[in-house]
Amino acid sequence: MPSGARGAAHPTSAVACVLWRQAPAGPPGAVEVYLAQRAGAQPFFGGFWCFAGGRVEAGETATAACAREVREELGVALPEEPGAYRALARFITPDFSPVRFDTIYFLVEAPAGAAPDPSVSRENEAGAWIRPADALARARAGDWLMPTPVALTLAELARGEPAGAPPIEERLTEASRRDRTSRLFPLAAAIAVAPLRTPTLPPAVHTNAYVIGDRELVVIDPGSPWEEERAALVRELEALAAGGARVVAILLTHHHGDHAGGAADLSARLGAPVWAHAETARLLRGRVEVARALADGEVLELGGDVPRRLRALFTPGHAPGHLCFLEETTGWMVAGDMVASVGTILIDPSEGDMRQYLASLERMAGEAPRVLLPAHGLPIADPAGKLAEYTRHRLWREERVRAALAARGRSRARDLVPAAYADVPEALHGLAERSLLAHLVKLAADGRARAVGDEWEAA
């Protein structure tokens, strides 16, 4: 699954080690593989369950890189003989991903007595021997986040090599080809993401459209204004329709163009209504017809083999009509523009409100979601940590703004930016000024600052 932006033309060579052993219990021939959970702070697939692996360094062979990565990440010494490494699959990250890898997956039997230890590397926070089918079941239930290539590899390992079936390598070659051309990536049973290129704020250049349900579907935030991206999403939805699925509604988290830009087009193509908060409907009037206003706490039930229940949560602050959607079975929350794992969230006082935003972050934390699905970037496996981080950062920035105002005395907002946002590149100071103004408005509401014409002073 890609993480959300048009990426480098040439992927980096990499390896992954599918470390396996005979299962200590169970039927004869049953095997287990070792998966490690990447540390949540890792920028690439943080919190996801993966095989050990990484880049191939200059001058290294692929098998030598595989052995080195397993030693560095798990403390296990693999054999030196190249014959111990079965090249099982090759996955190439789709060309619209910001970070691209050309990865060989090696199947390697663990040496006798090997005891992988994920704590030897700061890249990991947990690990487990597990049967492929059991790992897949955890991913489908929403308990484990897993990159698509890992899930595809586990699926073929779980299937095994029955008589008359193509070898695993051949099956995974076909799976890899489909993965490179897909625009819809499963995250759990009946929850998938389609990253669509949009005119959003850098460094993100994609907005995630989420498709939830397996018979009755909703599409959340189809934001692309560009025909190529819209057509890619429609192709994926048509493939689901061929299997008996039906889009019952298009949901919007809020009105911004990189979220709502494709809603009217998709509604016309599919004949599906658009549903959003009443404030979002007001702000989109004349551009998108919102057929149903969603109220705070409203529950949408989606029937199918895997039923889903989406509860709308009113979370203003970034935008007046912002909604998050909590899938109650998994505890996963579609977070819209409340948080991001690529870039940051702008609170512009022309339509945003910093006090409301902080209150909405607190409300989200109170729901104790298990995973956050942001509009920009990969799923967030540590929602509590991410929401607390966002709150701490905003309050820290607020104190920087207050200190700059106290030091300068009466000032215009733009004159406070160099001190309050000294850690931000000058090229971004225009956006920083909008955010700083939102902090000043909050400080005024808290009785700690006041506006004097177009200037501000400490209260």
Backbone hydrogen bonds, N-H to C=O, Kabsch-Sander energy under -0.5 kcal/mol:
donor,donor_aa,acceptor,acceptor_aa,energy
7,G,95,D,-1.0
12,T,100,R,-2.3
14,A,102,D,-2.3
15,V,54,G,-2.5
16,A,104,I,-2.3
17,C,52,A,-3.3
18,V,16,A,-0.6
18,V,106,F,-3.7
19,L,17,C,-1.5
20,W,108,V,-2.2
21,R,32,E,-2.0
23,A,30,A,-3.1
30,A,27,P,-1.9
32,E,21,R,-2.6
33,V,130,I,-2.8
34,Y,19,L,-1.9
35,L,33,V,-0.6
35,L,128,A,-2.3
36,A,50,C,-3.0
37,Q,126,A,-2.3
38,R,36,A,-0.6
38,R,48,F,-2.9
39,A,123,E,-3.5
42,Q,39,A,-1.9
45,F,43,P,-0.6
46,G,42,Q,-0.7
47,G,38,R,-1.4
48,F,45,F,-1.8
49,W,145,L,-3.0
50,C,36,A,-2.9
50,C,48,F,-0.5
52,A,17,C,-0.6
54,G,15,V,-1.5
56,V,13,S,-2.3
57,E,55,R,-0.6
60,E,57,E,-2.2
65,A,61,T,-2.3
66,C,62,A,-2.1
67,A,63,T,-2.3
68,R,64,A,-2.5
69,E,65,A,-2.7
70,V,66,C,-2.1
71,R,67,A,-2.1
72,E,68,R,-2.8
73,E,69,E,-2.7
74,L,70,V,-2.3
75,G,70,V,-0.6
75,G,71,R,-1.2
76,V,70,V,-1.1
78,L,76,V,-0.7
84,A,81,E,-2.1
85,Y,82,P,-1.8
86,R,84,A,-0.7
86,R,107,L,-2.1
87,A,85,Y,-0.7
88,L,86,R,-0.9
88,L,105,Y,-2.9
89,A,105,Y,-1.4
91,F,103,T,-2.4
93,T,101,F,-2.5
97,S,94,P,-1.8
102,D,12,T,-2.8
103,T,91,F,-3.0
103,T,101,F,-0.7
104,I,14,A,-2.0
105,Y,89,A,-3.2
105,Y,103,T,-0.5
106,F,16,A,-3.0
106,F,104,I,-0.7
107,L,86,R,-3.1
108,V,18,V,-1.8
108,V,106,F,-0.6
110,A,20,W,-3.2
114,A,111,P,-2.3
117,D,74,L,-2.7
120,V,117,D,-1.6
121,S,118,P,-1.3
124,N,121,S,-1.3
125,E,37,Q,-2.9
126,A,37,Q,-1.1
128,A,35,L,-2.3
130,I,33,V,-2.3
135,A,131,R,-2.3
136,L,132,P,-2.3
137,A,133,A,-1.9
138,R,134,D,-1.9
139,A,135,A,-1.9
140,R,136,L,-2.8
141,A,137,A,-1.9
142,G,139,A,-1.0
143,D,138,R,-2.3
144,W,138,R,-1.3
151,A,147,P,-2.1
152,L,148,T,-2.8
153,T,149,P,-2.2
154,L,150,V,-2.6
155,A,151,A,-2.3
156,E,152,L,-1.7
157,L,153,T,-2.2
158,A,154,L,-2.7
159,R,155,A,-1.5
160,G,156,E,-1.6
165,A,162,P,-2.0
171,R,167,P,-2.1
172,L,168,I,-2.9
173,T,169,E,-1.9
174,E,170,E,-1.6
175,A,171,R,-2.0
176,S,172,L,-2.7
177,R,173,T,-1.9
178,R,174,E,-2.2
179,D,175,A,-2.1
180,R,176,S,-2.0
181,T,177,R,-1.1
182,S,178,R,-1.1
185,F,193,V,-3.0
187,L,188,A,-0.6
187,L,191,I,-3.2
188,A,191,I,-1.8
189,A,140,R,-2.0
191,I,188,A,-2.0
192,A,211,V,-2.3
193,V,185,F,-2.3
194,A,209,A,-3.3
196,L,194,A,-0.5
196,L,207,T,-2.5
198,T,205,V,-2.3
200,T,198,T,-1.8
204,A,201,L,-0.9
205,V,4,G,-0.9
206,H,4,G,-0.8
207,T,196,L,-2.8
208,N,375,A,-3.2
209,A,194,A,-2.5
209,A,207,T,-0.5
210,Y,208,N,-0.5
210,Y,220,I,-1.7
211,V,192,A,-2.5
212,I,210,Y,-0.5
212,I,218,V,-2.3
213,G,190,A,-2.9
215,R,303,G,-0.7
216,E,303,G,-2.0
217,L,215,R,-0.6
217,L,246,R,-3.0
218,V,212,I,-2.1
219,V,249,A,-1.7
220,I,210,Y,-3.2
221,D,219,V,-0.5
221,D,251,L,-2.7
223,G,221,D,-1.6
230,R,226,W,-2.4
231,A,227,E,-3.0
232,A,228,E,-1.7
233,L,229,E,-1.9
234,V,230,R,-2.4
235,R,231,A,-2.4
236,E,232,A,-1.6
237,L,233,L,-2.3
238,E,234,V,-2.7
239,A,235,R,-1.9
240,L,236,E,-1.7
241,A,237,L,-2.3
242,A,238,E,-2.0
243,G,239,A,-0.7
243,G,240,L,-0.8
244,G,241,A,-2.0
245,A,240,L,-2.1
246,R,215,R,-2.9
248,V,217,L,-3.0
248,V,246,R,-0.7
249,A,217,L,-1.0
250,I,273,P,-2.8
251,L,219,V,-2.5
251,L,249,A,-0.5
252,L,275,W,-1.6
259,H,256,H,-2.2
260,A,256,H,-2.5
261,G,257,G,-1.8
262,G,222,P,-1.7
263,A,260,A,-1.5
264,A,260,A,-0.5
266,L,262,G,-2.5
267,S,263,A,-2.5
268,A,264,A,-2.1
269,R,265,D,-2.2
270,L,266,L,-2.4
271,G,267,S,-2.2
272,A,267,S,-0.7
274,V,289,E,-0.5
275,W,250,I,-3.1
276,A,292,R,-2.0
281,A,277,H,-2.4
282,R,278,A,-2.1
283,L,279,E,-2.1
284,L,280,T,-1.6
285,R,282,R,-0.9
287,R,284,L,-2.8
288,V,284,L,-2.3
290,V,288,V,-0.8
291,A,274,V,-2.1
291,A,289,E,-0.7
292,R,274,V,-1.2
294,L,276,A,-2.5
294,L,292,R,-0.6
297,G,312,A,-3.1
298,E,295,A,-2.1
300,L,310,L,-3.4
301,E,299,V,-0.5
302,L,308,R,-3.3
303,G,301,E,-0.6
308,R,302,L,-2.0
310,L,300,L,-2.9
311,R,309,R,-0.5
311,R,326,L,-2.6
312,A,298,E,-3.0
312,A,310,L,-0.5
313,L,324,C,-2.8
315,T,313,L,-0.7
315,T,322,H,-2.6
317,G,319,A,-0.7
322,H,319,A,-1.5
323,L,253,T,-2.3
324,C,313,L,-2.4
325,F,334,V,-1.9
326,L,311,R,-2.6
327,E,325,F,-0.6
327,E,332,W,-3.4
328,E,309,R,-2.7
328,E,326,L,-0.8
331,G,327,E,-2.4
332,W,327,E,-0.6
333,M,371,V,-2.8
334,V,325,F,-3.1
335,A,333,M,-0.7
335,A,373,L,-2.4
336,G,373,L,-0.7
338,M,335,A,-2.1
341,S,376,H,-2.3
342,V,376,H,-1.1
346,L,344,T,-0.5
348,D,346,L,-0.7
351,E,348,D,-2.2
352,G,348,D,-3.9
353,D,317,G,-2.3
357,Y,353,D,-2.6
358,L,354,M,-2.5
359,A,355,R,-2.1
360,S,356,Q,-2.6
361,L,357,Y,-2.3
362,E,358,L,-2.0
363,R,359,A,-2.1
364,M,360,S,-2.6
365,A,361,L,-2.3
366,G,362,E,-2.0
367,E,363,R,-1.0
367,E,364,M,-1.0
368,A,365,A,-1.6
370,R,331,G,-2.6
371,V,331,G,-0.9
372,L,380,I,-2.1
373,L,333,M,-3.4
375,A,336,G,-2.0
375,A,339,V,-0.6
380,I,372,L,-2.9
381,A,46,G,-0.5
381,A,379,P,-0.6
386,K,382,D,-2.5
387,L,383,P,-3.0
388,A,384,A,-2.1
389,E,385,G,-2.3
390,Y,386,K,-2.4
391,T,387,L,-2.1
392,R,388,A,-2.8
393,H,389,E,-2.5
394,R,390,Y,-2.3
395,L,391,T,-2.3
396,W,392,R,-2.6
397,R,393,H,-2.7
398,E,394,R,-2.3
399,E,395,L,-1.9
400,R,396,W,-1.6
401,V,397,R,-2.5
402,R,398,E,-2.6
403,A,399,E,-2.5
404,A,400,R,-2.3
405,L,401,V,-2.3
406,A,402,R,-2.4
407,A,403,A,-2.2
408,R,404,A,-2.1
409,G,405,L,-2.2
411,S,456,W,-2.5
415,D,412,R,-0.8
416,L,412,R,-0.6
416,L,413,A,-1.6
417,V,413,A,-0.7
417,V,414,R,-0.5
420,A,416,L,-2.6
421,Y,417,V,-3.0
422,A,419,A,-0.9
424,V,421,Y,-2.0
428,L,425,P,-2.1
429,H,426,E,-1.9
432,A,428,L,-2.4
433,E,429,H,-2.1
434,R,430,G,-1.1
435,S,431,L,-2.0
436,L,432,A,-3.0
437,L,433,E,-2.3
438,A,434,R,-1.6
439,H,435,S,-1.8
440,L,436,L,-2.3
441,V,437,L,-2.4
442,K,438,A,-1.9
443,L,439,H,-2.9
444,A,440,L,-2.4
445,A,441,V,-2.2
446,D,442,K,-2.0
447,G,444,A,-1.5
448,R,443,L,-3.3
449,A,443,L,-0.8
450,R,457,E,-2.3
452,V,455,E,-3.2
455,E,452,V,-1.8
456,W,411,S,-2.8
457,E,450,R,-2.1
459,A,448,R,-1.7
